[in-house]
Amino acid sequence: MFTITTPRLCLQPTHKNCWSIRSKTNQDLLGKVFFHNHWFNIILKPKSLHLGVASEAGYGLIKALNSQTVKAKSELPHARLYLKNLGFEQVNNHFEVTPETLLLPDLYQRLNQQLGINTEHIKAPQYPTATQVVDAGVDCFQRPIKLHPRAFQAWQAMQQAAANEAIQLIPVSAFRSLNYQAELIQKKLDQGQQLDAILKVNTPPGHSEHHTGCALDLTTAGEQQVLESNFAHTDAYHWLKDNAAEYGFYESYPEGNPHGIMAEPWHWCMKDDFNNRE
């Protein structure tokens, strides 16, 4: 048995036929994957579900082992769909795949192609999707939000520090999946907006800091509209400029930023440990 690495993950053998699934950047345990006598199984912690971790880990393990045939079995609809998306085909009462028929769906390319975006011309950096997120309360519209665990801790500390000085920091948006980012752009396209204009406001799927689970769009009490330039004139914004760095948060898109994105005084991202973000 040997260690297997993928873009976001490290699969480390723990005992016979079992590998732990860990974050490549900080070694947090995300789940386990098993392979014995051609049979494959995977278990994830709740915080790592629906983030592409299972697909990346399964693909990485099966590809590295290069077993002639890999088998799996499940009656759960979501598990059967997961297997089919990896290229497994049903054989009698189970599923099988070979290294030659194994698939890893490229969500990044598919979504951008559907939107008519040429990924070769994108200026904004590409960001990996978080491998773990936790519940982080609700936004200003009472919608549930999620953040990377470390970002959530930093956010709680910063929000409380601001409150101690009578400054109310209210989230508008936090973690976003690639699908959600694509839906934001598609909605504007359906409204008749031009793609070039949209991309000055919304980054393409795969290029949003929100994918990392470390970015927050913020507002404050008394604001009539959210995500507007007027936020730069609020006490909350001035407090963030003076204090956010203490908690690892920085304004990502100030005036004249090199990414071609309009100034976003409301957008703050935890970058204190940028190279270890997920």
N, C-alpha and C positions, 0 to 999 in steps of 0.2 A: 504494500500500500504506500502511496506517496501523496504529497500535497499538490493540489490543483488550484491554479489561479485563473480568474476571469477578470473582465474589466473592473467590476466592483467588489468581487468576492474572493475569499480564500477558503478552500475546502481542505480541512486538515483531518487526517486519519486519527480517530480516537481509540478505536479498538477494531477487532476483525469485522469487516464488512460495513463499517460505519465511518462517516466523515462528518465533522462539525462544519456548519456553514457560518462563516464569520465575515464581518465587514473588513474589506481589504485595508481600510485606512486606520481603523482604531481597534480592530479585533473583537468588537462586540459580537456575542453569540446571537445568531438570527434563526437557527434551526439545525436540523440534521438530515442527512441523506444516506440511504442504505442501498447496498447492492450485494446480492448473494445468489449464486447459482442462476444467473441471468435475470433475477427478479429485482426490480427497482422500486423504491418508495422514498417519499420525502415528507418531512414535517417542518412547518415553520411556526415561529412565535407570532401571535396576533399582530404585533407592531410591524411585521414585515410582509403582511399579506397585501396583495393587489399592487405590488410595486415592481413586478417583473423579477423578483428574487428567485422564485421557484423555477421559472423558465431558464434563467441564466445559470443557476446551479445545476439543474437537470441536464441541460445541454453540455455544460462544461464537464460534468462527470462522465456522461455517456461517451462523449467525444474522446476524452482522455483514456478511458478504459478500452475503447475500441473492441468491445465484445461483439462477436458475430451476430448475436440476437439479444435484444433486451426486452424483457416482459414486464408488464404491470397490470394491476387489476383494481378496479374500483366501481362501485355502484353510484357514487355521488356525481350528480350532473356537472358540477364545476370541475371536479377532478378528471372526468372523462373528456371535457372540453380542453383542459390543460394538456392532456396526453395527445389529443388530436392535433392541437396547435404545434406540438413538438414533432409531429410526423408519425406518431403511433397510429397503427391501423388495427381494427378489431379482428381478432382471430378466435372464433368460437366464443368462449366466455372471458377472454382477456384481450389485452392489447400488446402489439409487438412493434419494434422499430429496429432498424439496423443503422450503423454509422453512416451509410450511404443515403438513407432516407430521412435521417434526423434533420429537423428544422429548428431555426431560431428566428421567429418573426421579427422583422426589422420595422418596428413601429415608427421610428424616427423618419425613415425614408418614406414609408407609406403615407403618413399623415401630411408631410410636407408636399409630397407629390399630389395628393388629393386637393390641397389648397392652392396648387400652382406655384409653389415656392421652389426656386432653384437654390439648393443648399450650398452650392459652390460660391454664391454671391453674398452669403450672410456675414455681416461684420461682427455681430455679437458672439461672444464665446459660447461654446457648447457646454452644458452642465449636466452631470449625471443625475438621474433620479435618486432620491434618498432610498436607502435600503431599510430604513425604519422610521416610522412616525408615530406620534402619540396624540391623543386628544388634548387640545389646547384651549378648550372653552368654546365661545361663540364669537362671531364677528358683529359688526354694528347692525346687521340685518337679522341677527339671531340664528345664523347658519353655523353649524358645527365647523370648527377649523382644526387642522392638525399641523404639528411642527416636528422637526427632528428633536429627539429627547434633549440634546444639549442646547439647542436653540430655545426650546421651551423653558428650560431652567433660566437661561440668560434673559429671556423675555419677561418672565415673572419678576425677576430681580429688578429689571429696568422699569417695568410698569409700576412696581411698588415704590421705587425711588422717586419717580415722577409724581406719583400720587402724594407722597410725603411733602412735596413742594406745591401741592394744589394744581398739578398738571395732569390732565386726564388723557392717557394714550389709549386709543380704541382701535382694534384691528379691523381692517376692511377685507383683507385677503391674506392667506398664508400659503400652505403647501398646495401646489397644483400639479396634477398629472399631465402627461403629454396630451392625453385625450381632452382634458379640460381646456388646455391652452388652445388646442385646435378648434374646439367648439366656440371659444371667444372670437377667434378670427373668422370662422365660418358664419357666425351670426352677423357680423358686420358686413361680410360679403353679401349675404342674403338681403341686407338692408340697402344694398347698392353702393357701398363704399368701395373705393379702389384699393387694391392690395398694397400698392406702394405707400399710400397714406396710412393704411392700417399698421404696417410694419414700422412706422415711425412712433407708434404708440404701444403696440403689442409685439413682443419678440416672438419668433416662430417656435413651434413645438421643439423642445430639446435645447432651447437657448434662453429659457427663463430661469432666473435665480430661484423662482418659486419652486422649481422641481427639486431643489436641494432640501427643502423643508426648513431652510434657514432664513428665508426672506419674508418680510411683512410689509403690507401696505397699511398705512395708518391714517387715522383722522383724530379729531378731538371734539370735545363738547362745544356746541354752538355752531359748528360748521353746517351750512345749509346743503352743500354738495360735497361728495367725497371724490378723491382722486382729481383734484383741481389745483391749479397753480397757486390759488389763494392760501393753500396750506402753508406756503413759505412765509406768510405774514402772521402766523399764529404764535402764541407763546409756546405751544407744544413743539413746533418746529425749532424755535430758538433753543429750547431746552435740549432737544435731541442734538443739535449742532454742538452744544457745550458739553453734553454728558454721555451720549450714546456710545462713544468709543470705549468708555470705561467698562461697558458690558459686551464689547465686541461687535457692536452694530455700527455700520457706516452707510452713508447716503451713496447709493450705487450710481445714480444717474443725475449728477449735478449739471448745471449749464456747461455746454461745451464738452460733454463726455465723448470719448472716442468711438462709441458703439453705434452712433447714428440714431440714438433714442432721444426723444424730447426730454427736457428736464422733468424729473419726477421727485419733488421734495418729499412726497409721502412714502417713497419706497426705501426701506432700510433692510440691510442684510447682515447677518452675523458673519463676520470675516476674521474674527480674532484668530481662528485656527483654520485659515482658508484652505490650506492644502490637505487638511484632514476632514473637510466637510464631505458629506455624501449627497 
